[in-house]
Amino acid sequence: KKFDAMDLRVEWRVGDDEWEFLRLLGEGIETGRLGFLRKVEIDLGAQYLHNVFLYRNDSGFLEAKRTFLTALGGVGRLCVLSELRLRGFHLTEVDVGLIAEALKGGCLSRLRVFQLTKNNAFGRESLETLMSAVVENEGGMPFLEELVLKDTMVGGGV
């Protein structure tokens, strides 16, 4: 039997040195096998300040993160995705660009909740990049009810 919808929550803990779950999640989305995901919540920031120093330059993490974020841009791959919560992802401008491409293409237009908390590299420029992508997409994000940017540098860190 196939799933109509499924909610996924992953919480990374210090000591987990493999990023296989994130890479496999990206590959599953990329191939269309996880189109039934309704909610995706990935929390990499349980011990956030400690984690930033552990994995921000870790090549395994960077590759897995890019695989996952690139997969979000596939039209029709996540047809029922209504919530995307990414905590402690240490989003770079390149990462934000990947999310923006997904938004421009309408791939995340059904989101009701979009959360990018505990992302210390996410600031005003990142927000402008994302909002420009929403504006460039003819349909925008008509279902968006919550945009959560807590513990980011939006507003200049004020």
KOLBA-359880 format. One record per residue: residue in three letters; x, y, z of N, C-alpha, C in turn. Coordinates in nm, 4 decimals, padded with zeros to 6 digits, m for minus. Layout:
N
R   resn        n.u        n.v        n.w       ca.u       ca.v       ca.w        c.u        c.v        c.w
R    ala          X          Y          Z          X          Y          Z          X          Y          Z
...
//
This chain:
158
R   resn        n.u        n.v        n.w       ca.u       ca.v       ca.w        c.u        c.v        c.w
R    lys    00.0834   m00.1186    00.0000    00.0000    00.0000    00.0000    00.0879    00.1250    00.0000
R    lys    00.0478    00.2244   m00.0762    00.1212    00.3501   m00.0820    00.0680    00.4464    00.0227
R    phe    00.1553    00.5374    00.0656    00.1163    00.6422    00.1596    00.0482    00.7559    00.0842
R    asp   m00.0546    00.8137    00.1463   m00.1141    00.9358    00.0919   m00.0322    01.0548    00.1378
R    ala    00.0068    01.0514    00.2655    00.0869    01.1597    00.3230    00.1616    01.1054    00.4439
R    met    00.2787    01.1641    00.4694    00.3572    01.1229    00.5850    00.4333    01.2438    00.6373
R    asp    00.4464    01.2497    00.7686    00.5219    01.3555    00.8344    00.6561    01.2977    00.8784
R    leu    00.7642    01.3724    00.8547    00.8984    01.3265    00.8888    00.9650    01.4274    00.9802
R    arg    01.0197    01.3782    01.0904    01.0952    01.4633    01.1825    01.2270    01.3953    01.2137
R    val    01.3371    01.4673    01.1926    01.4710    01.4151    01.2205    01.5406    01.5138    01.3120
R    glu    01.5981    01.4621    01.4199    01.6754    01.5475    01.5106    01.8158    01.4907    01.5216
R    trp    01.9128    01.5698    01.4757    02.0525    01.5285    01.4789    02.1094    01.5524    01.6178
R    arg    02.1925    01.4645    01.6638    02.2557    01.4780    01.7952    02.4071    01.4850    01.7791
R    val    02.4704    01.5592    01.8671    02.6163    01.5643    01.8682    02.6676    01.4221    01.8859
R    gly    02.7638    01.3880    01.8045    02.8167    01.2520    01.8074    02.7745    01.1737    01.6841
R    asp    02.6637    01.2144    01.6212    02.6238    01.1525    01.4950    02.7142    01.2116    01.3879
R    asp    02.8085    01.1320    01.3403    02.9043    01.1880    01.2463    02.8727    01.1530    01.1023
R    glu    02.7634    01.0906    01.0778    02.7244    01.0557    00.9418    02.6090    01.1433    00.8979
R    trp    02.6132    01.1872    00.7758    02.5067    01.2706    00.7186    02.4280    01.1919    00.6165
R    glu    02.4383    01.0602    00.6271    02.3723    00.9714    00.5322    02.2222    00.9972    00.5242
R    phe    02.1578    01.0210    00.6379    02.0125    01.0425    00.6386    01.9732    01.1613    00.5520
R    leu    02.0511    01.2678    00.5551    02.0188    01.3888    00.4798    02.0421    01.3661    00.3305
R    arg    02.1495    01.2984    00.2972    02.1787    01.2660    00.1576    02.0713    01.1733    00.1012
R    leu    02.0354    01.0686    00.1782    01.9334    00.9739    00.1326    01.7958    01.0389    00.1196
R    leu    01.7648    01.1294    00.2098    01.6390    01.2026    00.1999    01.6362    01.2838    00.0708
R    gly    01.7456    01.3539    00.0418    01.7550    01.4299   m00.0825    01.7411    01.3405   m00.2049
R    glu    01.8091    01.2280   m00.2037    01.8007    01.1357   m00.3171    01.6608    01.0775   m00.3313
R    gly    01.5948    01.0474   m00.2199    01.4576    00.9960   m00.2249    01.3611    01.0974   m00.2842
R    ile    01.3800    01.2237   m00.2491    01.2969    01.3305   m00.3055    01.3284    01.3458   m00.4541
R    glu    01.4570    01.3473   m00.4854    01.5031    01.3641   m00.6245    01.4426    01.2592   m00.7178
R    thr    01.4348    01.1361   m00.6729    01.3828    01.0271   m00.7569    01.2307    01.0189   m00.7560
R    gly    01.1665    01.1018   m00.6748    01.0202    01.1013   m00.6712    00.9603    00.9968   m00.5777
R    arg    01.0438    00.9237   m00.5062    00.9933    00.8184   m00.4166    00.9324    00.8719   m00.2880
R    leu    00.9545    01.0011   m00.2572    00.9038    01.0574   m00.1315    00.8043    01.1712   m00.1552
R    gly    00.7341    01.1642   m00.2656    00.6371    01.2675   m00.3001    00.5201    01.2774   m00.2034
R    phe    00.5070    01.1809   m00.1149    00.3981    01.1789   m00.0177    00.4307    01.2543    00.1110
R    leu    00.5509    01.3121    00.1208    00.5878    01.3845    00.2431    00.5028    01.5106    00.2578
R    arg    00.4344    01.5209    00.3706    00.3489    01.6365    00.3988    00.4217    01.7379    00.4856
R    lys    00.4997    01.6882    00.5807    00.5759    01.7745    00.6708    00.7180    01.7208    00.6787
R    val    00.8146    01.8115    00.6644    00.9544    01.7741    00.6816    01.0127    01.8695    00.7846
R    glu    01.0605    01.8107    00.8927    01.1217    01.8890    00.9996    01.2579    01.8274    01.0286
R    ile    01.3623    01.9052    01.0063    01.4978    01.8582    01.0326    01.5625    01.9556    01.1290
R    asp    01.6020    01.9039    01.2433    01.6615    01.9869    01.3480    01.8068    01.9460    01.3661
R    leu    01.8952    02.0305    01.3150    02.0389    02.0053    01.3302    02.0973    02.0891    01.4422
R    gly    02.0117    02.1590    01.5153    02.0603    02.2564    01.6117    02.0303    02.2276    01.7560
R    ala    02.0236    02.1001    01.7952    01.9929    02.0670    01.9340    02.0920    02.1331    02.0302
R    gln    02.2173    02.1337    01.9922    02.3209    02.2032    02.0700    02.3885    02.2989    01.9732
R    tyr    02.3121    02.3941    01.9257    02.3438    02.4763    01.8100    02.4827    02.5378    01.8096
R    leu    02.5204    02.6113    01.9104    02.6497    02.6802    01.9075    02.7641    02.5813    01.8918
R    his    02.7524    02.4692    01.9590    02.8539    02.3653    01.9481    02.8548    02.3071    01.8066
R    asn    02.7361    02.2826    01.7514    02.7232    02.2189    01.6204    02.7802    02.3045    01.5079
R    val    02.7621    02.4345    01.5136    02.8105    02.5222    01.4068    02.9588    02.4986    01.3832
R    phe    03.0335    02.4898    01.4887    03.1775    02.4701    01.4752    03.2109    02.3283    01.4305
R    leu    03.1250    02.2333    01.4636    03.1501    02.0952    01.4252    03.1300    02.0705    01.2767
R    tyr    03.0226    02.1236    01.2184    02.9915    02.0797    01.0829    02.9818    02.1868    00.9761
R    arg    03.0042    02.3118    01.0071    02.9862    02.4126    00.9027    03.0847    02.3965    00.7875
R    asn    03.1998    02.3368    00.8126    03.2975    02.3137    00.7061    03.3181    02.1655    00.6768
R    asp    03.2343    02.0813    00.7322    03.2436    01.9373    00.7123    03.1964    01.9029    00.5705
R    ser    03.2838    01.8454    00.4889    03.2489    01.8193    00.3488    03.1316    01.7227    00.3350
R    gly    03.1222    01.6246    00.4246    03.0093    01.5314    00.4204    02.8768    01.6017    00.4452
R    phe    02.8770    01.6916    00.5423    02.7563    01.7696    00.5718    02.7211    01.8611    00.4554
R    leu    02.8206    01.9325    00.4029    02.7952    02.0270    00.2940    02.7384    01.9559    00.1718
R    glu    02.7923    01.8400    00.1387    02.7436    01.7632    00.0238    02.6012    01.7130    00.0477
R    ala    02.5762    01.6583    00.1665    02.4427    01.6074    00.1981    02.3395    01.7200    00.1993
R    lys    02.3782    01.8351    00.2545    02.2873    01.9501    00.2599    02.2533    01.9964    00.1189
R    arg    02.3524    02.0050    00.0316    02.3282    02.0488   m00.1066    02.2398    01.9487   m00.1806
R    thr    02.2619    01.8195   m00.1578    02.1775    01.7166   m00.2210    02.0323    01.7354   m00.1804
R    phe    02.0100    01.7562   m00.0521    01.8740    01.7759   m00.0014    01.8117    01.9040   m00.0558
R    leu    01.8831    02.0160   m00.0462    01.8267    02.1443   m00.0895    01.8034    02.1479   m00.2408
R    thr    01.8907    02.0857   m00.3176    01.8722    02.0788   m00.4623    01.7470    01.9981   m00.4963
R    ala    01.7236    01.8912   m00.4230    01.6069    01.8055   m00.4474    01.4752    01.8805   m00.4270
R    leu    01.4755    01.9805   m00.3402    01.3528    02.0570   m00.3163    01.3050    02.1286   m00.4423
R    gly    01.3946    02.1495   m00.5365    01.3620    02.2240   m00.6579    01.2981    02.1429   m00.7681
R    gly    01.2729    02.0161   m00.7467    01.2128    01.9339   m00.8514    01.0624    01.9510   m00.8588
R    val    01.0161    02.0031   m00.9709    00.8734    02.0265   m00.9893    00.7963    01.8953   m00.9743
R    gly    00.6958    01.8976   m00.8904    00.6091    01.7820   m00.8722    00.6629    01.6734   m00.7815
R    arg    00.7823    01.6919   m00.7270    00.8399    01.5872   m00.6416    00.7777    01.5841   m00.5029
R    leu    00.7388    01.6996   m00.4524    00.6802    01.7077   m00.3183    00.5415    01.7723   m00.3293
R    cys    00.4513    01.7006   m00.3893    00.3187    01.7542   m00.4223    00.2360    01.7939   m00.3016
R    val    00.2532    01.7270   m00.1882    00.1693    01.7547   m00.0718    00.2444    01.8245    00.0410
R    leu    00.3682    01.8662    00.0175    00.4480    01.9292    00.1233    00.3840    02.0604    00.1678
R    ser    00.3445    02.0645    00.2945    00.2803    02.1854    00.3473    00.3628    02.2502    00.4584
R    glu    00.4580    02.1764    00.5142    00.5426    02.2322    00.6198    00.6877    02.1934    00.5952
R    leu    00.7743    02.2935    00.5977    00.9183    02.2710    00.5860    00.9848    02.3481    00.6984
R    arg    01.0473    02.2744    00.7900    01.1132    02.3339    00.9066    01.2588    02.2886    00.9069
R    leu    01.3484    02.3847    00.8882    01.4918    02.3557    00.8862    01.5582    02.4359    00.9965
R    arg    01.6005    02.3677    01.1025    01.6634    02.4341    01.2173    01.8120    02.4035    01.2216
R    gly    01.8910    02.5087    01.2388    02.0352    02.4903    01.2563    02.1055    02.4389    01.1329
R    phe    02.0605    02.4762    01.0147    02.1168    02.4261    00.8896    02.2420    02.5004    00.8454
R    his    02.2764    02.6099    00.9110    02.3878    02.6956    00.8716    02.3785    02.7247    00.7209
R    leu    02.2670    02.7879    00.6824    02.2415    02.8189    00.5423    02.3363    02.9257    00.4908
R    thr    02.4060    02.8940    00.3839    02.4946    02.9894    00.3173    02.4160    03.0578    00.2060
R    glu    02.4776    03.1560    00.1406    02.4119    03.2219    00.0275    02.3849    03.1218   m00.0846
R    val    02.4759    03.0268   m00.1050    02.4552    02.9227   m00.2067    02.3322    02.8395   m00.1711
R    asp    02.3192    02.8022   m00.0445    02.2038    02.7241    00.0013    02.0738    02.8015   m00.0188
R    val    02.0770    02.9282    00.0180    01.9586    03.0134    00.0022    01.9228    03.0232   m00.1460
R    gly    02.0247    03.0276   m00.2315    02.0010    03.0294   m00.3758    01.9293    02.9039   m00.4231
R    leu    01.9642    02.7886   m00.3672    01.8973    02.6632   m00.4033    01.7507    02.6652   m00.3601
R    ile    01.7255    02.7152   m00.2396    01.5874    02.7262   m00.1917    01.5113    02.8265   m00.2783
R    ala    01.5766    02.9369   m00.3148    01.5132    03.0394   m00.3987    01.4748    02.9814   m00.5348
R    glu    01.5605    02.8988   m00.5916    01.5283    02.8350   m00.7201    01.4041    02.7473   m00.7073
R    ala    01.3931    02.6751   m00.5963    01.2738    02.5924   m00.5733    01.1488    02.6800   m00.5616
R    leu    01.1627    02.7933   m00.4928    01.0498    02.8858   m00.4787    01.0121    02.9465   m00.6140
R    lys    01.1118    02.9880   m00.6910    01.0871    03.0477   m00.8237    01.0130    02.9511   m00.9136
R    gly    01.0505    02.8255   m00.9050    00.9899    02.7232   m00.9901    00.8536    02.6762   m00.9421
R    gly    00.8095    02.7290   m00.8287    00.6787    02.6898   m00.7765    00.6786    02.5590   m00.7005
R    cys    00.7969    02.5041   m00.6745    00.8073    02.3729   m00.6101    00.7665    02.3739   m00.4636
R    leu    00.7704    02.4894   m00.4003    00.7342    02.4986   m00.2590    00.6114    02.5874   m00.2393
R    ser    00.5340    02.6039   m00.3427    00.4209    02.6983   m00.3378    00.3076    02.6529   m00.2473
R    arg    00.3029    02.5263   m00.2109    00.1958    02.4765   m00.1239    00.2300    02.4865    00.0246
R    leu    00.3473    02.5413    00.0550    00.3867    02.5510    00.1962    00.2914    02.6396    00.2749
R    arg    00.2529    02.5884    00.3884    00.1726    02.6622    00.4853    00.2641    02.7170    00.5943
R    val    00.3668    02.6375    00.6301    00.4651    02.6740    00.7321    00.6042    02.6605    00.6710
R    phe    00.6817    02.7680    00.6833    00.8192    02.7701    00.6321    00.9057    02.8264    00.7439
R    gln    00.9905    02.7408    00.8007    01.0690    02.7788    00.9185    01.2172    02.7572    00.8908
R    leu    01.2955    02.8626    00.9130    01.4409    02.8575    00.8938    01.5090    02.9101    01.0200
R    thr    01.4818    02.8506    01.1338    01.5344    02.9005    01.2601    01.6753    02.8487    01.2879
R    lys    01.7434    02.9204    01.3781    01.8798    02.8858    01.4208    01.9746    02.8743    01.3019
R    asn    01.9633    02.9689    01.2101    02.0518    02.9749    01.0951    02.1282    03.1056    01.1029
R    asn    02.2442    03.1019    01.1666    02.3183    03.2244    01.1961    02.3704    03.2967    01.0732
R    ala    02.3819    03.2291    00.9608    02.4300    03.2943    00.8391    02.3149    03.3540    00.7581
R    phe    02.1915    03.3327    00.8026    02.0738    03.3806    00.7301    02.0412    03.5217    00.7766
R    gly    02.0552    03.6180    00.6863    02.0320    03.7581    00.7222    01.9433    03.8287    00.6229
R    arg    01.9523    03.9593    00.6227    01.8671    04.0429    00.5375    01.8809    04.0062    00.3895
R    glu    02.0043    03.9892    00.3408    02.0255    03.9549    00.1992    01.9606    03.8211    00.1644
R    ser    01.9711    03.7243    00.2554    01.9095    03.5938    00.2323    01.7584    03.6071    00.2222
R    leu    01.7010    03.6853    00.3108    01.5563    03.7058    00.3079    01.5145    03.7742    00.1782
R    glu    01.5912    03.8741    00.1344    01.5607    03.9425    00.0086    01.5677    03.8460   m00.1093
R    thr    01.6661    03.7566   m00.1087    01.6790    03.6561   m00.2145    01.5556    03.5672   m00.2191
R    leu    01.5110    03.5201   m00.1022    01.3929    03.4331   m00.0982    01.2664    03.5068   m00.1404
R    met    01.2483    03.6263   m00.0907    01.1260    03.7009   m00.1234    01.1233    03.7405   m00.2711
R    ser    01.2381    03.7701   m00.3297    01.2446    03.7981   m00.4734    01.2007    03.6757   m00.5526
R    ala    01.2420    03.5577   m00.5070    01.2034    03.4339   m00.5743    01.0528    03.4122   m00.5664
R    val    00.9942    03.4433   m00.4528    00.8486    03.4288   m00.4377    00.7772    03.5228   m00.5339
R    val    00.8248    03.6467   m00.5423    00.7633    03.7467   m00.6300    00.7783    03.7053   m00.7769
R    glu    00.8933    03.6466   m00.8131    00.9175    03.6046   m00.9511    00.8315    03.4864   m00.9923
R    asn    00.7846    03.4085   m00.8954    00.6958    03.2965   m00.9238    00.5537    03.3518   m00.9373
R    glu    00.4941    03.3305   m01.0505    00.3619    03.3868   m01.0785    00.2589    03.3519   m00.9708
R    gly    00.2656    03.2304   m00.9186    00.1682    03.1875   m00.8180    00.2025    03.2288   m00.6760
R    gly    00.3283    03.2683   m00.6519    00.3712    03.3075   m00.5177    00.3606    03.1923   m00.4190
R    met    00.3239    03.2238   m00.2975    00.3040    03.1237   m00.1921    00.1670    03.1501   m00.1290
R    pro    00.0604    03.1166   m00.1989   m00.0738    03.1540   m00.1551   m00.1201    03.0901   m00.0250
R    phe   m00.0595    02.9796    00.0151   m00.1039    02.9090    00.1352   m00.0216    02.9436    00.2590
R    leu    00.0847    03.0217    00.2432    00.1756    03.0501    00.3535    00.1039    03.1229    00.4673
R    glu    00.1098    03.0615    00.5856    00.0504    03.1192    00.7067    00.1575    03.1606    00.8061
R    glu    00.2697    03.0865    00.8066    00.3769    03.1111    00.9034    00.5128    03.1122    00.8349
R    leu    00.5847    03.2215    00.8508    00.7238    03.2297    00.8094    00.8022    03.2573    00.9374
R    val    00.8813    03.1600    00.9819    00.9498    03.1694    01.1104    01.1001    03.1828    01.0861
R    leu    01.1562    03.2943    01.1306    01.2984    03.3228    01.1108    01.3680    03.3513    01.2440
R    lys    01.3244    03.2868    01.3480    01.3799    03.3051    01.4817    01.5259    03.2604    01.4858
R    asp    01.6073    03.3348    01.5622    01.7492    03.3039    01.5787    01.8248    03.3046    01.4460
R    thr    01.7970    03.4076    01.3653    01.8711    03.4329    01.2426    01.9252    03.5745    01.2522
R    met    01.9907    03.6212    01.1477    02.0440    03.7576    01.1465    01.9548    03.8541    01.0682
R    val    01.8305    03.8129    01.0406    01.7357    03.9016    00.9735    01.7136    04.0212    01.0637
R    gly    01.7173    04.1390    01.0078    01.7034    04.2614    01.0879    01.8381    04.3049    01.1424
R    gly    01.9444    04.2503    01.0905    02.0786    04.2892    01.1340    02.1154    04.2340    01.2700
R    gly    02.0438    04.1309    01.3152    02.0767    04.0693    01.4429    02.0183    04.1402    01.5618
R    val    01.9297    04.2368    01.5376    01.8698    04.3127    01.6464    01.7682    04.2269    01.7176
//
